[in-house]
């Protein structure tokens, strides 16, 4: 399978996705179709992003991110929490992490996730 181009990947092909919200359940902002209803929904969504967005995205960016530092034992120990952000089984998630480690030329870690 070819590496995904992050500039072209679509939401449904992303391994890690979650609707941003105040809690563990994803959120959809309803509106009544009017300009005022849309403005209120957008203001509410912007507020949620301001309060929770940075910490959410920090999980997945930078050298100390979950994507860079997660170990096999941590995957096993924390799978229930990680399920909020991924769409597959523990086996699928281990496969994704194996591919990530291989992409970054971390062969020993890739092999550990593959096992």
C-alpha positions in Angstrom: 0.0 0.0 0.0 1.4 3.4 -0.9 2.0 6.1 1.7 -0.9 8.5 2.0 -0.3 12.1 0.9 -1.6 14.2 3.8 -2.6 17.0 1.4 -4.9 14.7 -0.5 -6.2 12.3 2.1 -10.0 12.4 2.6 -11.7 12.2 6.0 -13.1 8.7 5.4 -9.6 7.4 4.6 -8.0 8.8 7.8 -7.1 6.2 10.5 -7.4 8.8 13.2 -10.4 11.0 13.4 -12.9 12.2 15.9 -15.5 15.0 16.0 -14.3 17.6 18.4 -16.4 18.1 21.4 -16.5 18.8 25.1 -16.5 15.1 26.1 -15.8 11.7 24.7 -18.7 11.6 22.3 -18.3 13.5 19.0 -20.5 16.6 18.4 -22.6 17.8 15.5 -23.8 21.4 15.6 -27.5 21.6 14.7 -29.0 24.8 13.2 -32.3 25.8 11.9 -31.1 26.9 8.4 -31.3 30.6 9.1 -28.4 33.0 9.1 -28.8 33.6 12.8 -29.0 29.8 13.5 -25.8 29.2 11.5 -24.0 32.1 13.2 -25.0 30.7 16.6 -23.8 27.2 15.7 -20.5 28.5 14.3 -19.9 30.6 17.4 -20.5 27.6 19.6 -18.2 25.4 17.5 -15.5 28.1 17.6 -15.8 28.2 21.4 -15.4 24.4 21.6 -12.4 24.6 19.4 -10.8 27.3 21.5 -11.3 25.3 24.7 -10.5 21.8 23.5 -9.0 21.9 20.0 -5.4 22.7 20.9 -5.1 19.9 23.5 -6.8 17.4 21.1 -4.5 18.2 18.2 -1.4 18.2 20.5 -2.0 14.4 21.0 -1.1 13.9 17.3 1.6 16.5 16.5 5.2 17.0 17.3 8.0 14.8 18.6 6.2 13.9 21.8 3.0 13.1 20.1 1.1 9.9 20.6 2.0 8.9 17.0 5.7 9.2 17.8 5.9 7.8 21.3 3.3 5.1 21.7 4.7 1.7 22.6 3.2 -1.7 22.0 2.5 -2.2 25.7 0.9 1.3 25.9 -1.3 0.4 22.9 -2.5 -2.7 24.7 -3.0 -0.8 28.0 -4.7 2.2 26.5 -6.7 0.8 23.6 -10.1 1.7 25.1 -9.1 5.4 25.3 -7.5 5.3 21.8 -10.7 3.9 20.3 -12.1 7.4 20.5 -9.6 8.5 17.8 -9.3 5.5 15.5 -11.8 3.6 13.4 -10.5 0.0 13.6 -9.7 -2.8 15.9 -6.5 -3.1 18.1 -5.0 -5.2 15.3 -5.7 -2.5 12.7 -4.3 0.1 15.0 -1.1 -1.9 15.6 -0.8 -2.3 11.8 -1.0 1.5 11.4 1.6 2.1 14.1 3.9 -0.6 12.4 3.6 1.3 9.1 4.3 4.7 10.8 7.4 3.3 12.5 8.6 1.7 9.2 8.0 5.0 7.4 10.2 6.7 9.9 12.9 4.0 9.6 12.3 2.6 13.1 12.4 -1.0 12.1 12.6 -2.6 15.5 9.5 -0.7 16.7 7.7 -1.5 13.5 8.4 -5.2 13.9 7.2 -5.0 17.6 3.8 -3.5 16.5 3.6 -6.0 13.6 3.9 -8.9 16.0 
